[in-house]
Amino acid sequence: MKTKEAYLAEAKAQLDEWQRELNELGRKAGDVSDDVKAKVEQQIAELKARWDEGAGRRQEILDAADDQWDEIKDDAEEKWAKVKAGAQDAIDRIKSLFG
């Protein structure tokens, strides 16, 4: 069973990675045509929303008492998996727009 601390460290690492992706994709968006740029910006907004959702989930875990971890772990991991899948989908769609 993953500890609360290990889970939080993993979530932080994932959020940091998504932030780097957001920054890099935002820089690349400046080099594409206007119509592609609009699509990229829309997808970046979706990815940012996923980042915000992930950060919110991580904060919920941080705020939970340590003795509650066993009770909320499964739900937290299920929600995180959905956030992660949505973020990866958004990243893949953005990258596909760059060709």
RAQUITA-V522855 format. One record per residue. N is the residue number from 1. RES is the residue in one small letter. SS is DSSP state (hx for helix, st for strand, lp for the rest). D_LAST is the distance of its C-alpha to the last C-alpha in Angstrom with 1 decimal. Layout:
BEGIN
N_RES_SS_D_LAST / N_RES_SS_D_LAST
END
This chain:
BEGIN
1_m_lp_41.0 / 2_k_lp_38.7 / 3_t_lp_40.6 / 4_k_hx_39.8 / 5_e_hx_39.2 / 6_a_hx_36.7 / 7_y_hx_34.9 / 8_l_hx_34.7 / 9_a_hx_33.5 / 10_e_hx_30.7 / 11_a_hx_29.7 / 12_k_hx_29.9 / 13_a_hx_27.7 / 14_q_hx_25.0 / 15_l_hx_25.3 / 16_d_hx_25.0 / 17_e_hx_21.8 / 18_w_hx_20.3 / 19_q_hx_21.6 / 20_r_hx_20.0 / 21_e_hx_16.6 / 22_l_hx_17.4 / 23_n_hx_18.4 / 24_e_hx_15.4 / 25_l_hx_12.9 / 26_g_hx_15.4 / 27_r_hx_15.4 / 28_k_hx_11.7 / 29_a_hx_12.1 / 30_g_lp_14.6 / 31_d_lp_12.4 / 32_v_lp_10.4 / 33_s_lp_12.2 / 34_d_hx_14.8 / 35_d_hx_13.8 / 36_v_hx_10.3 / 37_k_hx_12.5 / 38_a_hx_15.0 / 39_k_hx_12.9 / 40_v_hx_11.8 / 41_e_hx_15.5 / 42_q_hx_16.7 / 43_q_hx_14.8 / 44_i_hx_16.1 / 45_a_hx_19.5 / 46_e_hx_19.4 / 47_l_hx_18.6 / 48_k_hx_21.4 / 49_a_hx_23.7 / 50_r_hx_23.2 / 51_w_hx_24.0 / 52_d_hx_27.1 / 53_e_hx_28.1 / 54_g_hx_27.8 / 55_a_hx_29.8 / 56_g_hx_32.3 / 57_r_hx_32.8 / 58_r_hx_33.3 / 59_q_hx_35.9 / 60_e_hx_37.7 / 61_i_hx_38.1 / 62_l_hx_39.3 / 63_d_hx_41.8 / 64_a_lp_43.2 / 65_a_lp_46.3 / 66_d_hx_46.0 / 67_d_hx_48.3 / 68_q_hx_46.1 / 69_w_hx_43.1 / 70_d_hx_44.4 / 71_e_hx_44.7 / 72_i_hx_41.2 / 73_k_hx_39.2 / 74_d_hx_38.1 / 75_d_hx_37.1 / 76_a_hx_35.2 / 77_e_hx_33.3 / 78_e_hx_32.5 / 79_k_hx_31.2 / 80_w_hx_29.2 / 81_a_hx_27.5 / 82_k_hx_26.4 / 83_v_hx_25.2 / 84_k_hx_23.3 / 85_a_hx_21.7 / 86_g_hx_20.7 / 87_a_hx_19.2 / 88_q_hx_17.2 / 89_d_hx_15.9 / 90_a_hx_15.0 / 91_i_hx_13.2 / 92_d_hx_11.2 / 93_r_hx_10.4 / 94_i_hx_9.5 / 95_k_hx_7.1 / 96_s_hx_5.4 / 97_l_hx_5.4 / 98_f_lp_3.8 / 99_g_lp_0.0
END
